[in-house]
Amino acid sequence: MVLPIEQERYRPGGERERAFPPSLALAGGWGYIGLKFLKAALCNGVHVWVLDPGPVPDGVDLAQVELVNDPQTFVELPASLYHLALHPHHRMPLLQSLLSRSQRELGLTMLIEKPMVPWDRPSECDEVLQAIKASRAIALYDFLELFDPMTQLILNHWKRFKDIRITEVTLARSKDREDPAIERNYKPMQPIQYQESCHCLAFLLFLLGHAGGGLTSPLSLPVSVRAKSLPYNSPCPELFPVPVDGRCEAEIRIGETDVHLLTNFKRGAPWQKRKTMRGVADGQPFMIEADYLEGAKWLRIDGVDQGCDPHGNSCENVLAELWRLVNAGEAKSLPSGIYPDAAFSRYIYILSSLLHQSCASHETVETAALSAHQIS
């Protein structure tokens, strides 16, 4: 992982020393993801400002949170880190304001929710990418598993080898988003290819990049996608004037790597974030198996359990690693590379769009290389 977590930062048994940003400005703090980050921050002594016009959820202690009602005041806060935990249709004004501020202030750091732009506005990907490139901001996207210590353990294991080839990958990520008894399900969402499959695709591209010595390798390979989907049946259908997909299954081939992907929000779907990778390292076969599900995390490398904390908090991992990156000085000259930055997120959006296109057309979709693919 390019955001390295040094092994010496782990105590025996997997407990990890953590340092967190002193303050967090959180837009969308009452949403599902926003609340998770709010709780992670407060549990670790982070001062939090929240911008969210919605009703304050039960269980939030306003004595611990500083509310901000004005967006202009919000973007001028002296926060160590901004998090735009907003749907893509709503985040653009704040993002533009923060990027404008970054022109006069080096090192403004922000974490941005996925997907990069709304699924039905693909041309905005390049607009956002160019705006971030032209700024002086540090902007990373919230693909949680790329910040997880389990991912770093995989990369640390691979450092023992000179030649790594990933031949077969299975990615299964699902949860019940149709159950009317779950409050979370009364929220709008993007088609599942952009809302949930994107996490699987980010993990895939991230690992392929590291195995190949950089993103240039997987980005230059031919890609084919054959996918099918089922519609999402929301308990609150009025939120969806345009129907969206709620289940996607796909066979993807990137170069010589075969990928089976399943993302499922349908009624009764199991709660899982499973991953399996097979390949060859210096001529020897390997197998990596993991589940990143909160409260039930585990990782096995060649059948050996790695002793990971099943209750490791994904939002804490992100906050800690972003702050480590800033403190290490790397963030001041963050190169485009195997980071979940805007360039990386644009490629994930492309892969999501290929999935969506294949589901809609019922045909195999191909591109000669992600690096040359035009978003339309």
Phi and psi in degrees as a GROMACS rama.xvg file:
@    title "Ramachandran Plot"
@    xaxis  label "Phi"
@    yaxis  label "Psi"
@TYPE xy
-75.2668  -17.2707  VAL-2
-96.7498  77.3817  LEU-3
-69.4042  141.253  PRO-4
-110.157  105.573  ILE-5
-62.8454  140.465  GLU-6
-62.2441  -30.6387  GLN-7
-69.1654  -8.41223  GLU-8
-81.923  0.565268  ARG-9
-103.446  131.7  TYR-10
-87.0919  162.906  ARG-11
-53.0866  138.73  PRO-12
88.9462  0.808466  GLY-13
92.5434  -3.86033  GLY-14
-67.4307  140.048  GLU-15
-121.118  134.631  ARG-16
-72.3641  136.213  GLU-17
-129.831  146.42  ARG-18
-131.601  133.551  ALA-19
-119.459  157.258  PHE-20
-61.2908  144.433  PRO-21
-62.3498  -30.935  PRO-22
-147.084  154.226  SER-23
-139.035  127.644  LEU-24
-101.606  115.641  ALA-25
-116.536  112.98  LEU-26
-94.4137  126.335  ALA-27
85.6552  36.1927  GLY-28
-68.1535  -18.224  GLY-29
-94.1434  -1.60554  TRP-30
-78.5087  177.621  GLY-31
-60.633  -52.614  TYR-32
-71.5921  -41.4558  ILE-33
-57.1642  -43.5339  GLY-34
-63.4064  -37.7471  LEU-35
-62.141  -43.6482  LYS-36
-70.1166  -35.996  PHE-37
-59.4658  -48.3178  LEU-38
-65.1527  -41.187  LYS-39
-62.567  -40.2191  ALA-40
-68.4539  -47.5557  ALA-41
-64.2738  -35.4374  LEU-42
-67.2704  -14.8207  CYS-43
-119.407  24.6953  ASN-44
74.0792  20.8367  GLY-45
-87.1749  132.336  VAL-46
-75.1113  131.785  HIS-47
-124.901  128.568  VAL-48
-100.204  142.033  TRP-49
-126.251  129.733  VAL-50
-111.352  110.471  LEU-51
-163.858  116.108  ASP-52
-76.2542  -7.53187  PRO-53
-75.0399  171.069  GLY-54
-65.615  143.722  PRO-55
-69.8025  126.641  VAL-56
-66.2779  153.802  PRO-57
-59.6079  142.055  ASP-58
93.2177  -9.23478  GLY-59
-87.1293  123.026  VAL-60
-89.8721  105.822  ASP-61
-67.1301  -12.4846  LEU-62
-70.775  -18.7086  ALA-63
-98.5638  -7.07176  GLN-64
-125.646  138.797  VAL-65
-101.627  115.623  GLU-66
-82.2652  141.242  LEU-67
-125.465  126.915  VAL-68
-101.82  -17.94  ASN-69
-107.525  122.526  ASP-70
-58.5273  -36.7281  PRO-71
-67.2291  -39.2419  GLN-72
-62.456  -40.5435  THR-73
-59.4713  -46.8112  PHE-74
-73.8437  -8.18633  VAL-75
-106.175  9.80228  GLU-76
-66.4933  152.178  LEU-77
-84.7298  49.7026  PRO-78
-82.2676  143.457  ALA-79
-69.7253  -31.1838  SER-80
-148.844  137.036  LEU-81
-103.399  142.919  TYR-82
-129.283  119.138  HIS-83
-95.1919  84.2205  LEU-84
-89.076  58.9961  ALA-85
-123.692  154.553  LEU-86
-63.6435  150.758  HIS-87
-60.7428  -27.21  PRO-88
-68.1672  -20.2951  HIS-89
-110.295  -13.4422  HIS-90
-88.457  -17.223  ARG-91
-57.9277  -45.1335  MET-92
-58.7147  -42.9714  PRO-93
-66.6781  -41.3049  LEU-94
-61.0118  -44.5821  LEU-95
-62.3769  -40.819  GLN-96
-65.5442  -41.3451  SER-97
-66.9445  -38.7223  LEU-98
-66.4015  -35.434  LEU-99
-64.4211  -43.1215  SER-100
-61.3582  -36.5851  ARG-101
-65.2024  -18.2647  SER-102
-65.5287  -25.9006  GLN-103
-109.006  2.96662  ARG-104
-144.521  106.082  GLU-105
-69.5534  137.415  LEU-106
88.1903  11.0192  GLY-107
-59.0134  123.729  LEU-108
-111.908  131.814  THR-109
-142.349  148.358  MET-110
-112.304  133.234  LEU-111
-122.483  136.346  ILE-112
-68.8265  155.577  GLU-113
-94.0178  166.082  LYS-114
-69.8919  170.984  PRO-115
-59.2963  -43.7094  MET-116
-142.448  170.279  VAL-117
-59.1441  149.226  PRO-118
-61.6153  -26.7436  TRP-119
-98.5919  13.5118  ASP-120
-131.749  59.1116  ARG-121
-61.6728  -29.2723  PRO-122
-64.0926  -21.1961  SER-123
-70.3263  -16.3924  GLU-124
-56.5581  -49.9462  CYS-125
-67.7147  -33.4675  ASP-126
-63.4601  -44.9857  GLU-127
-66.0271  -43.8977  VAL-128
-58.1306  -46.8618  LEU-129
-67.2535  -37.9428  GLN-130
-64.0999  -40.7783  ALA-131
-69.7994  -40.1095  ILE-132
-60.6848  -37.5271  LYS-133
-78.8958  -10.0177  ALA-134
-90.1946  -179.87  SER-135
-111.238  19.2515  ARG-136
-86.4312  158.269  ALA-137
-104.369  109.668  ILE-138
-125.838  116.009  ALA-139
-120.61  154.646  LEU-140
-104.189  153.502  TYR-141
-89.0834  64.8797  ASP-142
-92.6852  93.3066  PHE-143
-54.1358  -41.477  LEU-144
-68.9501  -19.0888  GLU-145
-72.6736  -19.0565  LEU-146
-97.6327  -1.41516  PHE-147
-78.605  137.162  ASP-148
-55.9204  -26.9446  PRO-149
-64.2686  -37.7937  MET-150
-65.0283  -39.6826  THR-151
-64.6517  -35.3433  GLN-152
-62.0953  -37.6041  LEU-153
-63.1617  -46.1134  ILE-154
-67.0499  -37.9753  LEU-155
-61.4731  -39.5644  ASN-156
-62.5998  -41.5355  HIS-157
-67.9475  -20.8397  TRP-158
-63.6288  -14.5921  LYS-159
-75.8894  -12.5941  ARG-160
-118.01  152.699  PHE-161
-91.5453  -34.1976  LYS-162
-128.354  118.91  ASP-163
-125.257  126.858  ILE-164
-125.129  121.422  ARG-165
-92.8704  118.066  ILE-166
-101.816  -29.8245  THR-167
-147.04  131.53  GLU-168
-134.542  135.821  VAL-169
-121.92  128.45  THR-170
-128.432  118.049  LEU-171
-128.866  119.334  ALA-172
-137  117.772  ARG-173
-152.421  155.652  SER-174
-163.872  157.703  LYS-175
-82.5315  104.206  ASP-176
-104.085  9.91227  ARG-177
-109.879  -8.83576  GLU-178
-66.0915  117.695  ASP-179
-68.5278  -12.1695  PRO-180
-82.4607  -9.36531  ALA-181
-100.081  117.635  ILE-182
-58.8362  -36.0556  GLU-183
-55.8468  -27.0348  ARG-184
-77.5513  -5.92159  ASN-185
-96.1728  48.7784  TYR-186
-133.061  148.03  LYS-187
-70.2938  158.872  PRO-188
-152.58  164.051  MET-189
-81.277  165.592  GLN-190
-52.2073  146.31  PRO-191
-58.8822  -26.7355  ILE-192
-61.1041  -32.5954  GLN-193
-95.8416  -30.2658  TYR-194
-80.9265  -40.8072  GLN-195
-126.618  -41.1627  GLU-196
-59.4839  -27.5301  SER-197
-58.7996  -33.9702  CYS-198
-64.2682  -42.143  HIS-199
-64.5658  -43.0331  CYS-200
-66.8733  -36.6937  LEU-201
-64.5594  -43.9568  ALA-202
-60.7764  -42.9882  PHE-203
-62.2708  -51.4377  LEU-204
-65.6738  -37.5287  LEU-205
-60.3185  -48.0954  PHE-206
-71.0755  -39.2456  LEU-207
-62.3071  -38.5738  LEU-208
-62.5607  -44.5065  GLY-209
-68.4844  -39.2154  HIS-210
-65.9033  -32.0227  ALA-211
-94.0853  4.30004  GLY-212
82.3901  13.3245  GLY-213
150.711  163.664  GLY-214
-70.6761  -20.7336  LEU-215
-55.2175  -37.4256  THR-216
-63.2455  -60.8802  SER-217
-67.6114  -28.2106  PRO-218
-71.7199  -19.6552  LEU-219
-94.3234  -2.36682  SER-220
-89.68  152.033  LEU-221
-67.675  146.394  PRO-222
-127.472  134.301  VAL-223
-129.013  143.368  SER-224
-135.058  127.106  VAL-225
-124.691  113.335  ARG-226
-136.351  156.837  ALA-227
-140.1  157.36  LYS-228
-145.406  166.914  SER-229
-127.728  150.393  LEU-230
-72.9936  154.451  PRO-231
-86.878  129.652  TYR-232
-107.431  89.0365  ASN-233
-72.4051  144.259  SER-234
-69.9969  -5.87849  PRO-235
-131.759  69.4688  CYS-236
-63.4347  -20.7021  PRO-237
-65.4014  -15.6551  GLU-238
-75.8819  -8.37607  LEU-239
-125.525  77.0439  PHE-240
-61.3113  -28.3621  PRO-241
-112.702  119.919  VAL-242
-58.0074  147.603  PRO-243
-125.23  158.692  VAL-244
-76.0133  143.742  ASP-245
-121.335  -0.957846  GLY-246
-149.286  135.775  ARG-247
-140.423  129.54  CYS-248
-126.262  135.188  GLU-249
-146.452  149.996  ALA-250
-110.65  120.154  GLU-251
-121.085  140.752  ILE-252
-127.392  121.934  ARG-253
-118.477  106.994  ILE-254
60.7095  -118.572  GLY-255
-101.567  9.83936  GLU-256
-99.0974  122.966  THR-257
-96.4829  130.642  ASP-258
-126.738  128.779  VAL-259
-108.468  125.197  HIS-260
-122.759  135.909  LEU-261
-136.789  120.72  LEU-262
-124.012  134.714  THR-263
-145.592  119.616  ASN-264
-109.931  10.1799  PHE-265
-73.9222  164.349  LYS-266
-58.6087  129.019  ARG-267
82.6077  3.77762  GLY-268
-62.3312  139.479  ALA-269
-69.0131  152.119  PRO-270
-88.6237  111.838  TRP-271
-158.222  154.592  GLN-272
-138.721  60.3323  LYS-273
-83.5929  145.927  ARG-274
-144.32  136.744  LYS-275
-135.04  133.233  THR-276
-130.14  133.81  MET-277
-123.718  149.487  ARG-278
-177.835  -160.837  GLY-279
-132.553  129.234  VAL-280
-121.268  115.707  ALA-281
50.3857  41.7512  ASP-282
85.0566  -4.86887  GLY-283
-108.408  134.026  GLN-284
-67.1585  147.435  PRO-285
-136.86  158.524  PHE-286
-141.615  130.925  MET-287
-121.162  128.474  ILE-288
-128.098  141.151  GLU-289
-157.053  157.64  ALA-290
-134.44  123.607  ASP-291
-96.8146  14.2205  TYR-292
-65.6654  128.613  LEU-293
-56.1891  130.309  GLU-294
88.1277  -10.8016  GLY-295
-143.057  36.2821  ALA-296
-75.1695  143.247  LYS-297
-159.076  157.402  TRP-298
-144.186  130.375  LEU-299
-124.468  132.169  ARG-300
-116.212  117.064  ILE-301
51.6154  42.5469  ASP-302
82.5421  -3.84279  GLY-303
-99.2038  120.083  VAL-304
-66.2167  134.59  ASP-305
-92.4236  4.7675  GLN-306
67.2419  33.3675  GLY-307
-76.0624  151.778  CYS-308
-71.4911  116.167  ASP-309
-64.4861  -20.3243  PRO-310
-103.901  16.4087  HIS-311
-54.7209  130.324  GLY-312
-89.2608  116.013  ASN-313
-63.6396  -38.094  SER-314
-70.0587  -36.9748  CYS-315
-61.9528  -40.9636  GLU-316
-58.6158  -43.3509  ASN-317
-64.572  -48.8734  VAL-318
-59.3742  -44.4004  LEU-319
-66.2764  -43.1697  ALA-320
-72.2525  -36.7435  GLU-321
-62.7438  -42.1556  LEU-322
-69.7998  -35.6964  TRP-323
-62.4047  -40.8659  ARG-324
-61.9176  -44.2023  LEU-325
-64.7053  -46.7557  VAL-326
-65.8202  -28.9371  ASN-327
-75.0559  -9.2817  ALA-328
86.1505  -7.53718  GLY-329
-66.247  -31.2884  GLU-330
-68.6255  -21.7825  ALA-331
-68.2319  -23.5984  LYS-332
-137.289  50.0439  SER-333
-62.6579  114.424  LEU-334
-82.3342  159.189  PRO-335
-75.7125  122.753  SER-336
-163.747  -139.849  GLY-337
-88.7455  60.3672  ILE-338
-117.648  153.354  TYR-339
-79.1822  57.5019  PRO-340
-89.3148  -170.133  ASP-341
-65.6312  -39.2969  ALA-342
-63.5403  -45.3622  ALA-343
-60.4439  -45.6426  PHE-344
-64.9949  -31.4319  SER-345
-63.0854  -40.475  ARG-346
-67.0883  -34.4016  TYR-347
-66.8631  -38.7647  ILE-348
-62.0757  -40.3064  TYR-349
-60.7308  -47.0468  ILE-350
-61.9959  -40.7953  LEU-351
-60.7442  -40.9946  SER-352
-67.6396  -33.634  SER-353
-65.9268  -40.2913  LEU-354
-59.8807  -49.2993  LEU-355
-62.0063  -41.9437  HIS-356
-64.4571  -42.4717  GLN-357
-65.1561  -40.3403  SER-358
-62.3994  -40.0342  CYS-359
-72.8118  -36.5141  ALA-360
-90.8303  -16.5815  SER-361
61.0884  30.4545  HIS-362
-132.141  160.802  GLU-363
-72.232  132.906  THR-364
-110.462  134.907  VAL-365
-131.126  151.724  GLU-366
-143.171  144.13  THR-367
-67.2217  -32.4671  ALA-368
-169.184  138.868  ALA-369
-62.1308  -33.9918  LEU-370
-63.5987  -24.7655  SER-371
-106.347  0.393298  ALA-372
-75.4482  132.404  HIS-373
-95.104  131.647  GLN-374
-81.5207  130.584  ILE-375
